[in-house]
Amino acid sequence: MSALVSFPAKVSRTVFGAAIGATLLTAACATRPTDPAEAEAYDEANDPLEPMNRGILEFNLFLDRIFLKPVAYVYKETLPTEAQNSVTHFLDNMHAPVTVANDLLQGEASRAGTIVARFAINTLIGFGGLFDVAQELGLEDHDEDFGQTLAVWGAEEGPYLMLPLFGPSNPRDGIGMAVDIFLDPFTYIFKYEHIQWAGYARLGLRAVDARARHYDEFNELQRSSLDFYATLRSLYRQRRIDEINNGKPTGIEPAPYLSQPAVEPKTASVPSTH
Amino acid sequence: MYGRRGFLAICVIIAAVGLFAGRPAVAAGPDEFIRGIGTTAMNSLTEKGISDGERQRRFRDIFNKNFDVPGIARFTLGVYWRSATEQQRAEFLKLFEDFVVKSYAYRFKDYDGEQFRVTQVIDVSATDKIVQSEIARPSAPPIRMNWRVRSNDPYKIVDVVLEGVSMLTTQRDEFTAVIRNNGGKVEGLLSALRDRIGQESQAQHQ
């Protein structure tokens, strides 16, 4: 089939595709409001593609409802807890090389060392990572990815993006996700062993594992949110900041609400209008 | 040399030390404050066999007594606090309290045996401190929970941050999104809150 596609046809198809993409983007773009308060809220949301993103979330939630959620339910109800924990440990252990690479890129040698030790111990003594023996020895796990590395290097996150299948993201973390595939030795191992299916299986297992672990929380969040889309966006950004800072509290520098009259002592009068 | 006078001096010192050590918790630090709330919450909110209404009443008590509720509510309205009318602000304050009570109180229901521990206190500003705490879990790393405490007299909690997720920020982001999607009208949020509180009350009576 690909042999039939001549070069110009390929180009015109790409141009055509780009044109459609651009039209869709423009149509999906929300326009910045003129009212000052509205404009401030709009900027704060940093989500110019909100209409499109909301559509993609609907799509993702549809897939969740018909596929991921039922699978995760059966998985968590039938598999013994120990087995589920082993799956989580196994997947975490496989992520270790990517974490080490990113720790080093961030100049965090000692954190990288912890993960190297964890990987060695859990792979050798923990039956290929099925058991987190290192945790018992006091070696705590952590996650790094190239999106975090870019942030440490000073890259801005850019506007919010909801990716089909992958969920909340932004240009920085999207690029990070792609780079991590190249940083991951398992990408090459699967390729040269001709077992690419293992890569997809791993991806699918990660989705089921994560959904099963947060089964109730996720459902509850969906139920109790006034605006689930906005809540998810807020949670994603806050969690990413926390991960980038390796869990150190960020309130040390003046938090936004310190300077705002909102939480000033009650003696303060009603906030003045600008 | 160390005659009667020396003996007296030692007595005074001992008495003074005793006095300070025996002082009641008036001068307790923010860590003591949070530890106290943690213990109270664990004891009274996780009690099995009490009705949902009773759990909510207890939660509301703790919330109003220890949190800067009006300040938090105002913050969560974000830029729209300015455009809200006096009447809307007043109604929002009331709805916000109900909303928090209804959406958070039940979370303590299935809570048991988790250990709550204050780890350290960080100075943020002249008035604010962050009290860091952990909730231990069996066979998983502990949950990090930070409390932002304002040292007014008495102490008031202005924010709770769980694994980097601030209650204040999350609520503000959600509330302002609801208003924005209602054409910037605060009334849109108020009616959404009224609906939600109504639904929760109905669900609890069933």
Interface residues (C-beta under 8 A of the other chain):
Chain A: P33 D35 A37 E38 E40 A41 Y42 E44 A45 N85 Q135 E140 D141 S224 S225 L226 D227 Y229 A230 T231 R233 S234 L235 Q238 R239 I241 D242 E243 N245 G247 P249 T250 G251 I252 P254 A255 Y257 L258 Q260 P261 A262 V263 E264 P265 K266 P271 T273 H274
Chain B: D68 P70 G71 I72 R74 F75 L77 G78 V79 Y80 W81 R82 S83 S103 I122 V124 S125 D128 I130 Q132 S139 P141 R144 N146 R148 R150 N152 V158 D159 V161 E163 G164 V165 S166 L168 T169 T170 D173 E174 F175 T176 A177 V178 I179 R180 N181 G184 L189 A192 L193 R196
